[in-house]
Amino acid sequence: MGHTEAAVHDTSSRVSGSRAEYWMPFTANRDFKNDPKMVVRAEGMYYFNERGDRIIDGSSGLMCVNAGHARKEIADAVSQQLRELDFVAPFMRGHPKSFALAERVAQLTPGDLNRVFFVNSGSESIDTAMKIALAYHQANGEAGRTMFVSRERAYHGVNFGGVALSGIVNNRRKFVSGLHVAHMRHTHLKQNYFVRGQGEHGADLADDLERFANLYGAENIAACFVEPIAGSSGCLVPPKGYLERLRAICDKHKILLVFDEVITGFGRTGQAFAAQSFGVTPDMITMAKGITNAAQPMGAVAVTTRIHDAVMNAAQEGAIELFHGYTYSGHPAACAAGLVTLDIYERDDLFGRGRAMSPYFLDAVWSLKDHSLVTDIRGYGMFAAIDLAPDGAPGVRGHALQKKLFDNGLHVKLTGDSALIAPPLIAEKSHVDGIAEILDATLRSF
């Protein structure tokens, strides 16, 4: 054994530092490798580069590190779990922490969304919700409901189901899906530009769903998927009355309403889920990111008891009810991370803390509205977006901005020419001030 271990150690010590082998996701790989932006450490509100420079995390990683970086209690729980039980097959076997975490998640979800299916990412949660919707309608004798409705400018992950739902053209144009999806219009209206929170205009855009029910036949539509706040395409806050209208149309036509809360879940809007912030309860909620504070890959789908029981009762006793799952569904280490993460949220009242910090945060973001390059600002809770005037092709200015911001000490996620500002919920006023100051100075330099 000693000989084998030495060989493994020797192999790792011979790594050359080449960057050619790693194909980075959603990255201009050639540009990055010519001018790499490397992070080697993180703590609290900050990243650190190879030189030891401190970089404020203005986007919670990818809107996922809600409780701040490198939480020792999460790392300790994962380490202990891996020593105690590293893995057990989730098919026909179980372990206590998966049941405990499902119970804890169900305590946070609204209404009777108290049945939880674990996956490994937001993308997997979307495909899982689509399958559950199909299984539910089949169980009710409505197997013809195979169509889905989504929105323009929607992002629902990168698996084929999520890509079909996606309303972002670059995510779709090279990956054609056979799924039948109709897309409602997005809600980013000029009448609502620079409005904090929910705009007054656009609730009627929900009537696109009614139009599709009449055009395609409501009996053919399985579910309507929406992000309560469209995230990756630029923090598109729903107009007043919009989500309520979608809920009413879904109820009228027996269409399932699914909220994609991969970004908005776990305190981003001041409540556990945006469904509670906006007072609209869907039939399913997809989640990921903040469920483990990004310390372990994990996602989940919460469904109502009604949906769950219909699928269960349609199968023979002793038979598998839902032919779906992943090798790492409810992984022991991810569940350990999730349980401690929820403890931190509760103990430190991070959802309440984000809710209290929101006015100060939004004031700081809105202080940038007079920059000549800024064309719109939107925000809700601890989430905001700043749109920039394009510089030639869309995304050119945004790409240059995110690089310069990093060099100036701020990490911010940009999609095209939209900067997404979503700091961890542990942020103090001084951190918010720092984010605004670096944004201000960097924008002035363009």
C-alpha positions in Angstrom: 0.0 0.0 0.0 2.8 2.4 0.8 4.3 2.0 -2.7 0.9 2.8 -4.3 0.4 5.9 -2.1 3.8 7.2 -3.0 3.0 6.8 -6.7 -0.1 8.9 -6.3 1.7 11.6 -4.4 4.4 11.7 -7.0 1.9 12.1 -9.8 0.3 15.1 -8.1 3.6 16.8 -7.4 4.5 16.7 -11.1 1.6 18.9 -12.2 3.1 21.4 -14.6 0.7 24.3 -14.1 -0.6 24.0 -17.7 -4.0 25.6 -18.3 -4.6 24.0 -21.6 -6.4 20.9 -20.5 -9.3 22.4 -18.5 -12.3 23.5 -20.7 -14.0 26.1 -18.6 -17.8 26.5 -18.6 -19.6 29.7 -19.8 -16.1 31.3 -20.3 -14.2 32.9 -23.1 -11.5 30.3 -22.7 -8.9 31.8 -25.0 -9.3 35.2 -23.4 -9.1 33.9 -19.9 -6.0 31.9 -20.5 -4.3 34.9 -22.0 -5.3 37.0 -19.0 -6.4 34.7 -16.1 -8.4 35.9 -13.2 -7.5 33.3 -10.6 -8.9 32.9 -7.0 -6.9 30.8 -4.5 -8.7 31.4 -1.2 -12.0 32.8 0.2 -13.2 34.0 3.6 -16.4 35.7 4.6 -17.1 38.5 2.1 -13.9 38.1 0.2 -11.9 36.2 -2.4 -8.1 36.3 -2.6 -6.0 36.1 -5.7 -2.6 34.5 -6.2 -0.9 37.7 -5.0 -3.0 37.8 -1.8 -5.1 40.8 -3.0 -8.6 41.0 -1.4 -11.6 41.0 -3.7 -15.1 41.8 -2.5 -17.6 39.1 -3.6 -20.4 41.2 -4.9 -22.3 38.3 -6.4 -22.1 35.6 -3.7 -20.0 33.6 -6.1 -22.8 32.8 -8.5 -25.6 34.0 -6.2 -25.1 30.9 -4.1 -22.7 31.7 -1.1 -25.5 33.3 0.9 -23.8 32.9 4.3 -20.4 34.0 3.2 -17.3 32.0 2.3 -15.4 29.2 4.0 -17.8 28.6 6.9 -15.8 26.4 9.3 -18.9 24.7 10.7 -19.9 23.5 7.3 -16.5 22.2 6.4 -16.3 20.4 9.7 -19.7 18.8 9.2 -18.7 17.6 5.7 -15.4 16.3 6.9 -17.0 14.4 9.7 -19.7 13.0 7.4 -17.1 11.7 4.9 -15.3 9.9 7.7 -18.5 8.4 9.0 -20.5 7.6 5.8 -19.0 8.7 2.5 -21.7 7.3 0.3 -24.7 5.0 0.2 -26.7 4.3 -3.0 -29.9 6.4 -2.9 -31.9 3.8 -4.8 -33.6 1.4 -2.3 -31.3 2.6 0.4 -31.3 5.6 2.7 -29.4 7.5 5.4 -30.7 9.6 8.2 -29.4 13.0 7.1 -31.3 12.9 3.8 -34.6 12.6 5.7 -33.6 15.2 8.2 -32.7 17.7 5.5 -35.9 17.1 3.6 -37.8 17.8 6.8 -35.9 21.0 7.4 -36.4 22.2 3.8 -40.1 21.5 4.1 -40.3 23.7 7.1 -39.1 26.6 5.0 -41.4 26.2 2.0 -44.8 27.8 1.7 -48.1 26.1 1.8 -48.0 22.3 1.5 -44.9 22.1 -0.6 -43.6 19.5 1.8 -42.3 16.6 -0.3 -38.7 17.1 -1.3 -36.7 15.3 -4.1 -32.9 15.8 -4.0 -30.7 16.4 -7.0 -27.2 17.8 -7.6 -27.8 21.2 -9.3 -30.3 23.7 -10.4 -30.3 22.3 -13.9 -31.2 18.8 -12.6 -33.9 20.3 -10.4 -35.6 21.8 -13.5 -35.5 18.5 -15.5 -36.8 16.7 -12.4 -39.7 19.1 -12.0 -40.6 18.6 -15.7 -40.7 14.8 -15.2 -42.7 15.1 -12.1 -45.2 17.3 -13.9 -45.6 14.7 -16.7 -45.9 11.9 -14.1 -48.5 13.8 -12.2 -50.7 14.4 -15.2 -50.3 10.8 -16.4 -51.4 9.6 -12.9 -54.5 11.8 -13.3 -55.4 10.3 -16.6 -54.2 13.3 -18.6 -51.2 11.9 -20.5 -51.8 14.4 -23.3 -50.4 17.2 -21.1 -46.9 17.2 -22.5 -46.4 20.9 -23.4 -44.6 23.4 -21.3 -44.7 27.2 -21.0 -41.8 29.4 -20.1 -40.7 33.0 -20.8 -38.4 35.0 -23.0 -35.2 35.9 -21.1 -35.7 32.9 -18.8 -32.8 30.8 -17.6 -33.5 27.3 -16.4 -30.2 25.6 -16.5 -28.3 23.8 -19.2 -29.8 20.3 -19.3 -31.9 19.6 -22.4 -35.2 20.3 -20.5 -33.9 23.5 -19.1 -32.5 24.6 -22.5 -35.9 24.0 -24.0 -37.5 26.2 -21.4 -34.7 28.8 -21.7 -35.5 32.2 -23.3 -31.9 33.2 -23.9 -31.0 32.6 -27.5 -27.3 31.8 -27.1 -28.3 29.0 -24.7 -30.7 27.5 -27.3 -29.5 28.1 -30.8 -27.0 25.2 -31.0 -28.9 22.8 -28.8 -32.3 21.9 -30.3 -34.7 20.0 -28.1 -37.7 18.0 -29.2 -39.8 19.3 -26.3 -42.8 21.5 -27.1 -42.3 24.8 -25.2 -44.1 28.1 -25.8 -42.5 31.3 -24.5 -44.4 34.2 -22.9 -43.1 37.7 -23.3 -40.6 38.9 -20.7 -41.6 41.7 -18.3 -38.7 44.1 -18.8 -40.7 47.1 -19.8 -39.4 50.6 -20.4 -42.2 52.0 -18.2 -40.6 50.2 -15.3 -37.0 51.3 -15.9 -35.2 52.5 -12.7 -38.1 51.4 -10.6 -37.1 49.8 -7.2 -39.0 46.7 -6.5 -42.1 45.8 -8.5 -43.2 48.0 -11.4 -46.7 49.2 -12.0 -46.8 48.1 -15.6 -47.0 44.6 -17.1 -49.3 42.4 -15.1 -51.3 41.9 -18.3 -48.3 40.1 -19.9 -49.4 37.0 -17.8 -52.3 36.8 -20.2 -49.9 35.2 -22.7 -50.5 32.0 -20.7 -54.3 32.3 -21.3 -53.6 32.9 -25.0 -51.5 29.7 -25.2 -54.2 27.8 -23.4 -56.7 28.9 -26.1 -54.2 28.4 -28.9 -52.8 25.0 -28.0 -55.5 23.7 -25.8 -55.1 23.9 -22.0 -55.6 20.2 -21.9 -52.2 19.8 -23.6 -50.2 22.0 -21.2 -48.4 20.3 -18.3 -46.8 23.2 -16.5 -45.7 26.9 -16.6 -42.1 27.5 -15.4 -41.1 31.0 -14.2 -38.4 32.5 -12.1 -40.2 34.8 -9.6 -37.3 37.2 -10.4 -35.6 36.3 -13.6 -32.0 36.0 -12.5 -29.3 35.3 -15.0 -30.8 37.6 -17.6 -30.7 40.6 -15.3 -32.8 40.6 -12.2 -36.2 41.1 -13.9 -38.5 41.8 -11.0 -42.2 40.8 -11.7 -44.7 43.7 -12.1 -47.3 44.1 -9.4 -50.1 41.5 -9.9 -48.2 39.5 -12.6 -47.5 36.4 -10.5 -50.9 36.4 -9.0 -52.4 36.5 -12.5 -50.3 33.5 -13.6 -51.5 31.6 -10.5 -55.1 32.3 -11.3 -54.7 31.2 -15.0 -52.9 28.0 -13.9 -55.7 27.2 -11.5 -58.4 27.8 -14.1 -56.8 25.4 -16.6 -55.3 22.9 -14.2 -51.8 23.8 -15.3 -49.0 23.3 -12.7 -47.1 26.5 -11.7 -43.4 26.0 -11.1 -41.2 28.6 -9.5 -37.5 28.3 -10.3 -36.0 29.6 -7.1 -32.4 28.4 -7.7 -31.3 32.1 -7.4 -34.1 33.6 -5.3 -34.3 30.8 -2.7 -32.7 30.9 0.8 -33.0 34.6 1.7 -32.2 36.5 -1.4 -35.6 38.3 -1.3 -35.7 38.7 2.5 -37.8 35.5 3.0 -36.8 31.8 2.6 -38.3 31.9 -0.9 -39.6 34.6 -3.2 -42.9 32.8 -3.2 -43.3 34.1 0.3 -42.0 37.5 -0.5 -44.6 37.9 -3.3 -47.4 36.1 -1.6 -47.9 33.5 -4.4 -47.6 29.8 -3.8 -46.7 27.6 -6.7 -47.2 23.8 -7.1 -43.4 23.2 -7.2 -40.3 25.0 -6.3 -36.9 24.2 -7.7 -33.9 25.2 -5.7 -30.1 24.7 -5.4 -27.2 27.1 -4.8 -27.9 28.4 -1.3 -29.2 25.1 0.0 -25.6 24.2 1.0 -24.1 27.7 0.8 -22.4 26.2 -2.3 -20.1 24.1 -0.1 -21.4 21.0 -1.8 -23.2 20.5 -5.1 -26.9 20.0 -4.3 -30.4 20.9 -5.5 -33.9 19.9 -4.8 -37.5 20.1 -5.9 -40.3 20.7 -3.4 -43.8 19.6 -4.5 -47.2 19.7 -2.9 -48.6 16.7 -1.1 -51.3 16.5 -3.8 -48.7 16.0 -6.6 -46.6 13.6 -4.6 -49.6 11.5 -3.5 -51.0 11.3 -7.0 -47.8 9.9 -8.4 -47.4 7.5 -5.4 -51.0 6.2 -5.6 -50.8 5.6 -9.4 -48.2 2.8 -8.9 -48.7 -0.7 -7.6 -47.9 -1.4 -4.0 -44.2 -2.2 -3.7 -43.3 -0.8 -7.2 -41.1 2.1 -8.0 -43.3 5.1 -8.3 -41.1 7.6 -10.2 -38.4 6.2 -12.5 -36.0 9.0 -12.0 -33.0 9.9 -9.8 -29.2 10.4 -9.7 -26.3 8.5 -8.2 -25.6 11.4 -5.9 -29.2 12.4 -5.0 -29.2 13.2 -1.3 -25.4 12.6 -1.0 -24.4 12.2 2.7 -21.8 15.0 2.5 -24.2 17.4 0.7 -26.9 16.7 3.3 -24.5 17.3 6.1 -23.6 20.7 4.5 -27.2 21.5 4.0 -28.2 20.9 7.6 -25.5 23.1 9.0 -26.2 25.8 6.3 -29.9 25.9 7.4 -28.7 26.1 11.0 -26.6 29.1 10.2 -29.4 30.8 8.4 -31.7 30.3 11.4 -29.1 31.0 14.1 -27.8 34.2 12.5 -31.3 35.3 11.2 -29.7 35.8 7.8 -33.0 36.1 5.9 -34.0 38.8 8.3 -30.6 40.4 8.1 -30.8 40.6 4.3 -34.3 42.0 4.6 -33.1 44.8 6.9 -30.0 45.5 4.7 -32.0 45.7 1.5 -33.0 49.4 1.6 -29.3 50.4 2.2 -28.1 48.1 -0.5 -30.6 49.3 -3.1 -29.8 52.9 -2.2 -26.1 52.2 -2.9 -26.9 50.6 -6.3 -29.3 53.4 -7.3 -26.6 55.9 -6.5 -25.0 54.8 -9.8 -27.9 55.7 -12.0 -26.5 58.9 -13.3 -23.5 57.3 -15.0 -23.7 58.0 -18.7 -23.3 54.3 -19.5 -26.1 53.1 -17.2 -29.4 52.5 -19.1 -31.4 50.8 -16.3 -31.2 49.6 -12.7 -33.6 47.0 -11.2 -33.6 45.4 -7.8 -35.4 43.6 -5.0 -34.2 42.4 -1.6 -30.4 41.8 -1.8 -30.4 41.4 -5.6 -30.0 44.1 -8.3 -28.9 44.5 -11.8 -27.3 47.4 -13.7 -27.7 47.6 -17.4 -24.9 49.2 -19.5 -25.2 50.7 -23.0 -23.7 48.2 -25.5 -20.3 48.9 -27.0 -20.8 47.4 -30.5 -21.8 43.8 -30.2 -23.9 42.9 -27.1 -21.7 41.8 -24.2 -18.5 43.4 -25.3 -18.7 46.2 -22.7 -19.9 43.8 -20.0 -17.0 41.4 -20.6 -14.5 44.3 -20.3 -16.2 45.6 -17.2 -16.2 42.3 -15.2 -12.4 42.0 -15.9 -11.6 45.5 -14.8 -13.8 45.2 -11.7 -11.9 42.1 -10.7 -8.6 43.9 -11.2 -10.0 46.7 -9.0 -11.0 44.4 -6.2 -14.6 43.4 -6.9 -16.1 40.2 -8.2 -19.4 40.7 -10.0 -21.3 38.3 -12.3 -22.1 39.9 -15.7 -24.6 38.5 -18.3 -24.1 40.3 -21.5 -24.2 44.0 -20.5 -26.0 43.4 -17.2 -24.1 43.4 -14.0 -25.7 41.2 -11.3 -25.1 42.5 -7.8 -26.1 40.0 -5.0 -23.7 40.1 -2.0 -23.8 37.5 0.7 -26.4 38.1 3.4 -23.7 38.6 5.9 -22.8 41.9 4.2 -22.3 45.0 6.4 -22.9 48.5 5.3 -19.1 48.9 4.8 -19.1 46.0 2.3 -22.1 47.5 0.4 -20.2 50.9 0.4 -17.1 49.2 -1.0 -19.1 47.5 -3.7 -20.7 50.8 -4.8 -17.4 52.7 -4.6 -15.5 50.2 -6.9 -18.4 50.1 -9.3 -18.5 53.9 -9.4 -14.8 54.3 -10.0 -14.7 51.6 -12.6 -17.6 52.9 -14.5 -16.0 56.4 -14.5 -12.9 54.9 -16.1 -14.8 53.6 -19.1 
